[in-house]
Amino acid sequence: MTAANPSSTPSATAPRPASPGGAPRGGRQQAPTIDPVRVLRQHAWLLAGSAGAGLVLGVIAHFTCLFLYPLWGGTVLFEIRPEVTGAKDAVTREIVQDEAIARLGQTESQKMTSKSVLEAAMKAPDIATTKWGQYYDTVDDRVKQLEDTLRVGHRRGTQLFTVTWRTWDKADVPVVMNRVADTYMSMREAEENERSARSKAQFESKRSGVEEQIRTLKAEIQDFIRKNGITAGRESDLADQRSTENLALLRDDTIRDLTLAQARLDSIDRKIADQRFEDEDRRSALDDQSIRALERDLQQLQVALLASRERFGEDHQQVKDLMQREASGRARLTAAMNESMSRNLLADKINFAQRVVGLKSLVEKQTLDLTTGQKRLQELTAQISALDALKEQLVQKELERNDLQDLISQLDLLQAREDARRVRLVQRASTPKELDFPQLKFMMPGGAVLVLLVVAGILFLREFLDQRVKQPSDIAGIGGARLLGVIPDISDDPASPKAAELVVTELPGSTTAEMFRQFASAVRKSMDASGLRSIAVMTPHPAGGATTTAVNLALSLHAAGRTVAIVDANLRRPRVASIFGVDPDAPGLSDMLAGKSVEPHMSHGIAIYGPGTPDIRVYERLTTDEMRRLVARLREKYQVVVVDLPPTLVAGESLVVADCCDAAILVVRAMQDQRGLVSKFIYQLQETHAVLMGTVLMRPEHTIGGYFKKNAELMAEYAKPVSAQPASTQPASKEAKS
């Protein structure tokens, strides 16, 4: 092979390919996420043991409490009755809302446990005879202890509420609880009776005031009738009203006649002034005998004229004489007609003028009479309205008095009804037959749950406080840490490989080898997408798995058909050459940085560049431009160059060498590297302008578990060689069987 001679190599400032597609930048650390299923699965045996220990602890606690502090409990049961809407109701109204029942139950419970009720109950002589009463020898101590220990509650879906209490002597339970219940019921009954009596007194006082107002109104009505002379009946009032209405109708008729007469008079005046006569006037004029005689003479002349014309013609003297006589007769008739019509119109004018004057006088008189009647009617109406108002007030007051009397009667009936009490004592407390505390059926599971919760809480707290990278989800929470692959521990591999360094070639059917191949596939896609040729593999801590990752990555890429060179840049603890069976002290990287020509060693088809001669392994040369030029020359010679770097925490040159390569892969060791350290390292890479392709998580705990375990077993089983069966031994198909 051609020697890697620095004198004939590309420039150290060769352009860097584009950063891997999809690789996010930024080293900001996000809040860690906890997978509860994973945590519980990892500590399943511990949790199971904790539950068992809790059961034992529950049994011990049960017998301890049974000996030291046994408690007997009792219950008093009360019923909240529906409200009686009326004293005459046959049944009470049902309460349908649980919220209303619960609210009433809480109210009554607070009343029962009030200090006044408890003080009255604890003063009873029978309380002092109980062991509990003798232990708490003062009323204040008893009340304070009951306030702390009495428990009230509502039974959902019912109209019942309960009061429970516990003490160490079972004989004291019914005495104390029944005394409290009886005191509460007696005080409640007294309170209801007092409230009813107070309400009744208020209603009776108001009824007396209303009766006094009724007497006053009756006296006012009698005085009003006497003062205004209003009769008891309404006949005269109706007669006055009808008379006024008839007078108004007569006046309207008179006004209408006056309007017609005035219109007729105006029409006559216009005819006389204009000498314009109508057919009606002409027909009236024809009733005159003289005009009829003139009309007959004219008709006779017209007949004679017509006969003469037919006999003699138009030019005859007799015809001309008759025509003159006919014209003279017509003129006399017209003059007589005009004179008669004028005479008739003048007579009509005098007649209608007299009628207009008479009608106007009548309208004035009727208007005066109507005004007087209306005024009298208005006064009467106002008096009657005032009287009706007084009577209406009297009716309202009488109704109010009746209502008050009815309310007083209902109060008396309600007070007499037993079912009108809102609270009823349903069940009194009896001497308990079984212990209320402790009970083994509760103590055992309670102890188990308590211990289980404590242990689980400790586990989750430790998981939250532990900042180490443990699972792939921890990597996902770090900004810029793109996850390229997860490599399990070989102890979790069903194929049981002896070592992981050459597992891709030595045990290709193992789960570990398959995970390295999947990781190499993701790297290959990023390289092809961005044109990358050189990759630096690095890790924060020693023994982080960078060398194992670099070796298996090189083997996988070579198996994919790439020409691959691997460079061991870990001059402090080199291992690449030893893994491939090459002498680690042979000439290599250090010699090339010193300007010497070095031929690589070939193993498994990969060019191996070891650390070089021990005497010239100078760490500082890794940070010079010569290292950058060397990587650039190798990029031209091989399709893939994998550089194994020392841990960044112990070797500062790792970040500089990573910047010499196209991209870097960060190997994170699970249960060793802290999330903050990984985030800081990504930030340092960005500061040195190095490109981070992604991260690899090495050896996480319990990676092969659950569904992943099944997949790993399937990988191992599928990788086993299967011998081909003869055709005659193969099972027949369903079609052949059928």
C-alpha positions in Angstrom: 0.0 0.0 0.0 1.0 3.6 -0.5 2.7 5.1 2.5 1.1 7.9 4.3 3.6 10.6 3.6 2.8 14.0 4.9 4.8 15.8 2.2 2.3 14.8 -0.5 -1.1 15.1 1.2 -4.1 17.4 1.0 -4.1 20.7 2.9 -4.9 20.7 6.6 -7.7 23.2 5.9 -9.8 20.9 3.7 -13.5 21.8 3.9 -15.5 19.8 6.5 -18.6 18.0 5.1 -22.0 19.0 6.2 -23.1 18.0 9.6 -25.1 14.8 9.9 -28.8 15.4 8.9 -31.2 15.4 11.7 -28.5 15.7 14.4 -29.7 18.4 16.8 -27.3 20.8 18.3 -27.2 22.2 21.8 -26.2 20.6 25.1 -29.1 21.8 27.3 -30.1 19.1 29.7 -33.9 18.5 30.0 -35.6 17.2 33.1 -35.0 13.5 33.6 -37.9 11.1 33.0 -38.6 8.1 35.1 -40.2 5.0 33.7 -42.1 3.5 36.6 -42.7 0.2 34.9 -38.9 -0.2 34.4 -38.1 0.7 38.0 -40.7 -1.7 39.4 -39.5 -4.5 37.0 -35.9 -4.0 38.1 -36.8 -4.3 41.7 -39.6 -6.8 41.5 -38.0 -9.2 44.0 -37.3 -6.5 46.4 -40.8 -5.2 46.3 -42.2 -8.7 46.7 -40.0 -9.2 49.7 -41.1 -5.9 51.1 -44.8 -6.9 50.7 -44.1 -10.1 52.6 -42.3 -8.2 55.4 -45.2 -5.9 55.5 -47.6 -8.8 56.1 -45.5 -10.0 59.0 -45.3 -6.5 60.3 -49.0 -6.2 60.1 -49.5 -9.3 62.2 -47.1 -8.1 64.8 -48.8 -4.7 64.9 -52.2 -6.4 65.2 -51.3 -8.4 68.3 -49.4 -5.4 69.8 -52.4 -3.1 69.5 -54.7 -5.9 70.7 -52.7 -6.1 73.9 -51.9 -2.4 74.4 -54.9 -0.4 73.0 -58.0 -2.3 71.8 -60.9 -0.2 70.8 -64.7 -1.0 70.8 -66.9 1.1 68.6 -70.6 1.9 68.4 -72.9 3.7 66.0 -76.0 5.8 66.5 -78.2 6.1 63.4 -80.4 9.2 62.6 -82.9 9.8 59.8 -83.3 13.1 58.1 -87.0 13.4 57.3 -88.4 15.3 54.4 -90.0 18.6 55.1 -93.8 18.7 55.7 -95.1 21.3 53.2 -98.5 21.7 55.0 -100.1 20.7 58.2 -102.9 18.9 56.3 -100.5 16.9 54.0 -101.0 13.2 54.2 -97.4 12.4 53.4 -94.1 14.3 53.5 -92.3 15.6 50.5 -89.4 13.4 49.3 -85.8 14.7 49.2 -84.4 13.5 45.9 -80.9 15.2 45.9 -78.0 13.5 47.7 -76.3 16.9 48.0 -79.3 18.3 49.9 -79.3 15.3 52.2 -75.6 15.5 52.8 -75.7 19.2 53.5 -78.6 18.7 56.1 -76.7 15.7 57.6 -73.5 17.8 58.0 -75.5 20.6 59.6 -77.2 18.3 62.1 -73.9 16.5 62.8 -72.3 19.8 63.7 -75.2 20.6 66.0 -74.9 17.2 67.7 -71.1 17.7 68.3 -71.5 21.3 69.4 -70.1 22.2 72.7 -73.4 23.0 74.3 -74.9 19.6 73.5 -71.8 17.7 74.7 -71.6 19.7 77.9 -75.2 19.0 78.7 -74.7 15.3 78.0 -71.5 15.0 80.0 -73.2 16.4 83.1 -75.5 13.4 83.3 -74.9 11.2 86.4 -74.7 7.9 84.4 -71.5 9.2 82.6 -69.6 9.4 85.8 -70.3 5.7 86.5 -68.5 4.6 83.3 -64.7 3.8 83.2 -64.3 6.3 80.5 -66.1 9.0 82.6 -63.9 8.1 85.6 -60.8 8.4 83.5 -61.9 11.8 82.2 -63.2 13.1 85.6 -64.1 16.7 84.5 -66.8 17.8 82.1 -64.3 19.9 80.1 -62.0 16.9 79.6 -64.9 14.7 78.5 -66.1 17.3 76.0 -62.7 17.9 74.6 -62.1 14.2 74.2 -65.5 13.7 72.5 -64.8 16.6 70.1 -61.7 14.8 69.0 -63.1 11.2 68.8 -66.8 11.5 67.7 -67.1 10.9 64.0 -70.2 11.8 61.9 -71.0 10.7 58.3 -73.7 10.4 55.7 -74.7 7.1 54.1 -74.8 7.9 50.4 -78.0 7.1 48.6 -80.0 7.2 51.9 -81.5 9.8 54.2 -79.4 8.5 57.1 -76.4 10.0 58.9 -74.4 8.2 61.6 -72.4 9.1 64.7 -69.6 6.7 65.7 -67.4 6.6 68.7 -64.7 4.2 70.0 -63.3 3.5 73.5 -61.4 0.8 75.3 -64.3 -0.5 77.4 -67.2 -1.9 75.4 -69.7 -1.4 78.2 -69.1 2.4 78.1 -70.0 2.7 74.4 -73.9 2.5 74.6 -73.9 4.6 77.8 -72.0 7.6 76.4 -73.3 7.5 72.8 -77.0 7.1 73.8 -76.6 9.9 76.4 -75.3 12.2 73.6 -78.0 11.2 71.2 -80.8 11.7 73.8 -79.5 15.0 74.8 -79.3 16.1 71.2 -82.8 15.0 70.5 -84.3 16.7 73.6 -82.5 19.9 72.9 -83.5 19.9 69.3 -87.1 19.3 70.3 -87.0 22.1 72.8 -85.5 24.4 70.1 -88.2 23.5 67.6 -91.0 24.1 70.2 -89.5 27.4 71.1 -89.2 28.4 67.4 -92.8 27.3 66.8 -94.1 29.3 69.8 -92.1 32.4 68.7 -93.5 32.2 65.2 -97.1 31.7 66.5 -96.8 34.8 68.8 -95.6 36.8 65.8 -98.6 35.7 63.7 -101.1 36.4 66.5 -99.7 39.9 67.0 -100.0 40.6 63.3 -103.5 39.2 63.2 -104.5 41.6 66.0 -103.2 44.5 64.1 -105.1 43.4 60.9 -108.3 43.1 62.9 -107.9 46.6 64.2 -107.4 47.9 60.6 -110.6 46.1 59.6 -112.6 47.9 62.2 -111.2 51.2 61.2 -112.0 50.6 57.5 -115.6 49.7 58.2 -116.1 52.9 60.2 -114.6 54.9 57.3 -117.0 53.3 54.8 -120.1 54.2 56.9 -118.9 57.8 57.3 -118.2 58.2 53.6 -121.7 56.9 52.6 -123.5 59.2 55.1 -121.4 62.3 54.0 -121.9 61.8 50.2 -125.5 60.5 50.4 -124.7 57.4 48.4 -127.6 55.0 48.3 -127.2 51.4 49.0 -128.4 50.4 45.5 -127.1 51.2 42.1 -130.4 51.9 40.2 -130.2 55.7 40.5 -126.6 55.6 39.5 -127.4 53.6 36.4 -130.4 55.9 35.5 -128.1 59.0 35.6 -125.6 57.3 33.4 -128.3 56.2 30.8 -129.8 59.8 30.8 -126.4 61.3 30.1 -125.7 58.8 27.4 -129.2 59.5 25.7 -128.5 63.2 25.9 -125.2 62.8 24.2 -126.9 60.8 21.4 -129.6 63.5 20.9 -127.0 66.2 20.7 -125.1 64.3 18.1 -128.3 63.9 16.0 -129.0 67.7 16.4 -125.5 68.6 15.3 -125.9 66.3 12.3 -129.2 68.0 11.3 -127.6 71.4 11.8 -124.8 70.4 9.5 -127.2 69.3 6.8 -129.4 72.4 7.0 -126.4 74.7 6.9 -125.1 72.8 3.8 -128.5 73.2 2.1 -128.6 77.0 2.9 -125.1 77.5 1.4 -126.2 75.6 -1.7 -129.3 77.8 -2.2 -127.2 81.0 -1.7 -124.8 79.8 -4.5 -127.7 79.1 -6.9 -129.3 82.5 -6.3 -126.0 84.3 -6.8 -125.0 82.4 -9.9 -128.6 82.0 -11.3 -127.7 78.3 -11.8 -130.7 76.1 -11.6 -130.9 72.4 -11.3 -133.4 69.9 -12.6 -135.0 69.7 -9.2 -135.6 73.4 -9.3 -137.2 73.1 -12.8 -139.5 70.3 -11.7 -140.6 72.5 -8.7 -141.3 75.4 -11.1 -143.5 73.2 -13.4 -145.9 72.7 -10.5 -147.1 76.4 -11.1 -150.5 76.5 -13.1 -149.5 79.6 -15.1 -146.3 78.0 -16.2 -148.2 74.9 -17.2 -150.6 77.0 -19.3 -147.7 78.7 -21.0 -146.1 75.3 -21.7 -149.4 74.1 -23.3 -149.7 77.2 -25.5 -146.1 76.7 -26.6 -146.7 73.0 -27.4 -149.9 74.0 -29.5 -147.8 76.6 -31.5 -145.1 74.0 -32.1 -147.7 71.5 -33.5 -149.3 74.2 -35.8 -145.8 75.2 -37.0 -145.0 71.6 -37.8 -148.2 71.2 -39.7 -147.8 74.4 -41.7 -144.2 73.5 -42.7 -145.4 70.2 -44.0 -148.3 71.9 -45.9 -146.8 75.2 -47.1 -143.0 75.0 -46.8 -140.5 77.3 -45.1 -141.1 80.4 -47.1 -144.8 80.7 -46.6 -146.0 83.7 -44.6 -148.1 81.7 -42.3 -145.1 79.6 -41.4 -143.1 82.7 -40.6 -145.8 84.1 -38.4 -146.1 80.8 -36.5 -142.3 80.8 -36.0 -142.4 84.3 -34.5 -145.3 83.4 -32.2 -143.4 80.1 -31.2 -140.2 82.1 -30.3 -142.2 84.7 -28.4 -144.0 81.9 -26.5 -140.7 80.2 -25.7 -139.3 83.4 -24.3 -142.3 84.0 -22.1 -142.1 80.4 -20.8 -138.3 80.8 -20.0 -138.9 84.1 -18.2 -141.8 82.7 -16.2 -139.7 79.6 -15.3 -136.7 81.7 -14.1 -139.0 83.9 -12.1 -140.8 80.9 -10.5 -137.5 79.1 -9.7 -136.0 82.3 -8.1 -139.1 82.7 -6.1 -139.0 79.1 -4.9 -135.2 79.4 -4.0 -135.9 82.5 -2.0 -138.6 80.8 -0.1 -136.3 77.8 0.6 -133.6 80.1 1.8 -135.9 81.7 4.3 -137.1 78.3 5.5 -133.5 76.8 5.9 -132.2 80.0 7.5 -134.9 79.8 10.2 -134.1 76.0 10.7 -130.3 76.7 11.1 -131.0 79.3 13.8 -133.4 76.9 15.6 -130.9 74.0 15.5 -128.0 76.1 16.7 -130.0 77.2 19.7 -131.0 73.6 20.4 -127.4 72.4 20.2 -126.3 75.0 22.7 -129.0 73.9 25.1 -128.2 70.2 24.7 -124.5 70.9 25.2 -125.1 72.7 28.4 -127.4 70.0 29.7 -124.8 67.3 28.7 -121.9 69.1 30.4 -124.0 69.4 33.6 -124.9 65.7 33.5 -121.4 64.6 32.8 -120.0 66.7 35.7 -122.6 65.2 38.0 -121.8 61.7 36.7 -118.1 62.2 37.2 -118.6 63.3 40.7 -120.7 60.3 41.4 -118.2 58.0 39.7 -115.4 59.4 41.8 -117.4 58.9 45.0 -118.2 55.3 44.0 -114.6 54.6 43.1 -113.4 55.9 46.4 -116.1 53.8 48.1 -115.0 50.7 46.1 -111.4 51.3 47.0 -112.3 51.3 50.7 -114.3 48.1 50.3 -111.4 46.5 48.4 -109.0 47.4 51.2 -111.5 45.8 53.6 -111.7 42.6 51.6 -107.9 42.4 51.4 -107.5 42.9 55.1 -110.1 40.2 55.8 -108.2 37.8 53.5 -105.0 38.6 55.3 -106.7 38.0 58.6 -108.0 34.6 57.4 -104.5 33.7 56.1 -102.9 34.5 59.4 -105.5 32.5 61.2 -104.8 29.6 58.9 -101.1 29.8 59.5 -101.7 29.8 63.3 -103.8 26.7 62.9 -101.2 25.0 60.7 -98.5 25.7 63.3 -100.6 24.1 66.0 -101.2 21.0 63.8 -97.5 20.8 62.8 -96.4 20.9 66.4 -98.8 18.1 67.1 -97.6 15.8 64.2 -94.8 13.4 65.0 -93.6 13.2 61.4 -93.1 16.9 61.3 -89.8 16.5 63.2 -86.9 16.7 60.7 -84.6 14.4 62.6 -85.6 11.0 64.0 -83.5 8.6 66.1 -83.5 5.4 64.2 -81.0 3.1 66.0 -79.5 3.5 69.4 -76.1 2.3 70.3 -75.7 -1.2 71.7 -72.9 -3.0 73.4 -70.4 -4.0 70.6 -69.7 -7.7 70.1 -66.6 -7.4 68.0 -63.5 -5.3 68.3 -63.4 -2.2 66.1 -59.6 -2.0 66.2 -57.3 -3.8 65.6 -58.6 -6.2 62.9 -56.3 -8.7 61.4 -58.0 -8.5 58.0 -57.0 -4.8 57.8 -53.7 -4.8 59.7 -52.0 -7.4 57.4 -52.8 -5.8 54.0 -52.3 -2.4 55.6 -48.8 -3.3 56.8 -48.0 -4.8 53.4 -49.2 -1.7 51.6 -47.4 0.6 54.0 -44.0 -1.1 53.7 -44.5 -1.5 49.9 -45.2 2.2 49.5 -42.2 3.2 51.7 -39.8 0.9 49.7 -41.2 2.0 46.4 -40.9 5.7 47.5 -37.3 5.1 48.4 -36.6 3.4 45.1 -38.2 6.2 43.1 -36.5 8.9 45.2 -33.1 7.2 44.6 -34.0 6.9 40.9 -34.8 10.6 40.7 -31.7 11.7 42.6 -29.4 9.4 40.7 -28.0 11.5 37.8 -26.3 8.6 36.1 -27.3 7.6 32.6 -29.1 4.3 33.0 -31.6 4.0 30.1 -32.0 5.3 26.5 -34.7 7.7 27.8 -32.0 9.4 29.9 -30.1 10.1 26.7 -33.2 11.5 25.0 -33.5 14.1 27.7 -30.1 15.7 26.8 -30.2 18.3 24.1 -28.1 17.4 21.1 -27.5 13.7 22.2 -29.0 11.9 19.2 -29.2 8.2 20.1 -27.6 6.0 17.4 -27.8 2.7 19.2 -28.0 0.7 22.4 -25.4 -2.1 23.1 -26.4 -4.5 25.9 -24.1 -6.1 28.3 -22.8 -9.5 27.1 -24.1 -11.1 30.3 -27.6 -10.3 29.1 -27.0 -11.9 25.7 -28.7 -15.3 25.3 -25.8 -16.3 23.0 -23.3 -15.8 25.9 -20.4 -14.3 24.0 -17.0 -14.4 25.8 -16.0 -10.9 24.8 -17.5 -8.0 23.0 -14.4 -6.6 21.1 -14.8 -8.8 18.0 -18.3 -10.1 18.5 -19.5 -9.0 15.0 -17.1 -11.5 13.4 -16.6 -14.1 16.1 -20.3 -14.5 17.1 -22.4 -12.8 14.4 -25.6 -14.5 15.5 -25.5 -13.0 19.0 -27.8 -10.2 20.1 -24.8 -8.0 20.9 -23.5 -8.4 17.3 -27.0 -7.6 15.9 -27.2 -4.4 18.0 -23.7 -3.4 16.8 -24.9 -3.9 13.2 -28.0 -1.8 13.8 -25.8 0.9 15.2 -23.4 0.7 12.2 -26.4 0.9 9.9 -27.5 4.2 11.5 -24.0 5.6 11.3 -23.7 4.5 7.6 -27.0 6.4 6.8 -25.7 9.6 8.4 -22.4 9.3 6.6 -24.0 8.8 3.2 -26.4 11.6 3.8 -23.7 14.1 4.8 -20.7 12.8 2.9 -18.7 11.9 6.0 -15.5 9.8 5.8 -13.8 10.1 9.2 -15.4 9.4 12.5 -13.9 9.9 16.0 -15.2 7.5 18.7 -14.8 8.9 22.2 -16.1 8.4 25.7 -16.0 10.6 28.9 -14.7 7.9 31.4 -12.1 5.2 31.1 -13.6 1.7 30.4 -16.5 3.5 28.7 -16.5 1.1 25.7 -15.1 3.5 23.0 -12.5 1.0 21.7 -15.1 -1.9 21.6 -17.5 0.4 19.7 -14.8 1.6 17.3 -13.7 -2.0 16.5 -17.1 -3.4 15.9 -18.2 -0.3 13.9 -15.1 -0.8 11.7 -15.9 -4.5 11.2 -19.6 -3.8 10.4 -18.7 -1.1 7.9 -16.1 -3.3 6.3 -18.7 -6.1 6.1 -21.0 -3.6 4.3 -18.4 -3.3 1.5 -16.5 -0.2 2.6 -12.7 0.2 2.7 -12.0 0.9 6.4 -9.1 2.1 8.4 -9.0 2.2 12.2 -6.6 4.5 14.0 -5.7 4.0 17.6 -5.3 7.6 18.9 -5.3 6.5 22.5 -1.6 6.8 23.1 -2.0 6.3 26.9 -3.7 2.9 26.9 -3.9 1.6 23.3 -5.9 -1.6 22.8 -6.9 -1.6 19.1 -3.8 -3.4 17.9 -3.9 -6.0 20.6 -7.6 -6.7 19.8 -6.7 -7.4 16.1 -3.6 -9.5 17.1 -1.1 -6.8 15.9 2.0 -5.8 17.8 1.0 -2.6 19.6 4.7 -1.4 19.6 4.9 -1.6 15.8 5.2 1.7 13.8 1.9 3.5 13.7 0.3 6.8 14.5 3.1 8.4 16.5 5.6 7.5 13.7 3.4 9.1 11.1 3.0 12.3 13.2 6.8 12.3 13.4 7.0 12.4 9.6 7.8 8.7 8.9 6.2 6.5 6.3 4.2 3.7 7.8 2.4 0.8 6.2 -0.7 -0.3 8.0 -1.3 -3.8 9.3 -4.2 -5.7 7.7 -6.5 -7.8 9.9 -10.1 -8.9 9.1 -9.8 -6.8 5.9 -9.2 -3.6 7.9 -6.2 -1.3 7.8 -4.8 -1.1 11.4 -2.9 2.0 12.4 -1.6 1.3 16.0 -0.3 3.9 18.4 3.2 3.6 17.1 6.7 3.2 18.6 6.5 3.8 22.4 9.5 6.1 22.5 7.9 8.7 20.2 4.3 8.6 21.6 4.0 12.3 22.2 0.5 13.4 23.2 0.9 17.0 22.2 1.4 16.0 18.5 -2.2 14.9 18.4 -3.2 18.6 18.8 -1.1 19.9 15.9 -2.1 20.6 12.3 -0.1 17.5 11.4 -2.9 15.4 12.9 -5.5 17.2 10.9 -3.5 16.7 7.7 -3.0 13.0 8.6 -6.8 12.5 8.9 -7.3 14.3 5.7 -4.8 12.0 3.9 -6.5 8.9 5.3 -9.9 10.2 4.1 -8.6 10.3 0.6 -7.2 6.8 0.8 -10.1 5.0 2.6 -13.9 5.2 2.4 -14.2 5.2 6.2 -11.6 6.2 8.8 -12.5 5.3 12.4 -10.4 7.0 15.1 -10.4 5.6 18.6 -9.8 8.4 21.2 -8.8 8.3 24.8 -11.4 9.3 27.6 -12.0 13.0 27.5 -11.7 13.4 31.3 -8.1 12.1 31.4 -6.9 13.2 27.9 -7.5 16.8 26.8 -6.4 16.0 23.3 -9.6 14.1 22.5 -11.7 17.2 21.8 -9.0 18.5 19.4 -8.7 15.3 17.5 -12.5 15.0 17.3 -12.5 18.4 15.5 -10.0 17.0 13.0 -12.6 14.4 12.0 -15.8 14.9 10.0 -17.9 13.8 13.0 -17.7 12.3 16.4 -19.6 9.5 18.2 -19.9 9.7 21.9 -20.0 6.4 23.8 -21.9 6.7 27.1 -21.4 4.0 29.7 -24.6 3.3 31.5 -24.5 3.4 35.3 -21.2 5.3 35.1 -21.5 8.6 33.1 -23.6 11.4 34.7 -26.2 13.2 32.6 -24.7 16.5 33.5 -21.3 15.3 32.3 -22.6 14.1 29.0 -24.4 17.5 28.5 -21.2 19.3 29.4 -19.1 17.2 27.0 -21.6 17.9 24.1 -21.2 21.6 24.9 -17.4 21.3 24.8 -17.6 19.6 21.4 -19.6 22.5 20.1 -17.2 25.0 21.6 -14.4 23.3 19.6 -16.6 23.3 16.5 -16.6 19.5 16.3 -19.7 17.8 14.8 -21.4 15.3 17.0 -23.1 12.6 14.9 -24.8 11.0 17.9 -24.4 8.8 21.0 -24.2 5.1 21.8 -25.4 3.8 25.1 -23.2 0.9 26.4 -24.3 -1.8 28.8 -27.5 -0.4 30.3 -28.9 -2.5 33.2 -31.6 -5.0 32.3 -31.8 -3.9 28.7 -32.7 -7.3 27.6 -36.0 -7.7 29.5 -39.7 -7.7 28.7 -40.4 -7.5 25.0 -36.6 -6.8 24.3 -35.7 -10.1 25.9 -38.1 -11.9 23.6 -36.6 -10.1 20.6 -33.1 -11.0 21.8 -34.1 -14.7 22.1 -35.7 -14.6 18.7 -32.5 -13.1 17.2 -30.3 -15.8 18.8 -32.7 -18.6 17.7 -33.0 -17.2 14.2 -29.2 -17.0 13.8 -28.8 -20.8 14.4 -28.1 -22.7 11.2 -31.1 -24.8 10.0 -30.4 -28.0 7.9 -32.6 -28.3 4.8 -35.1 -31.2 5.1 -35.7 -33.6 2.2 -38.8 -32.9 0.2 -40.4 -36.2 1.2 -40.1 -35.4 4.9 -41.8 -32.0 4.6 -45.3 -31.8 5.9 -48.1 -32.0 3.4 -49.9 -28.8 2.5 -53.5 -28.1 3.5 -54.6 -28.6 -0.1 -52.9 -32.1 -0.2 -54.5 -33.1 3.1 -57.9 -32.1 1.9 
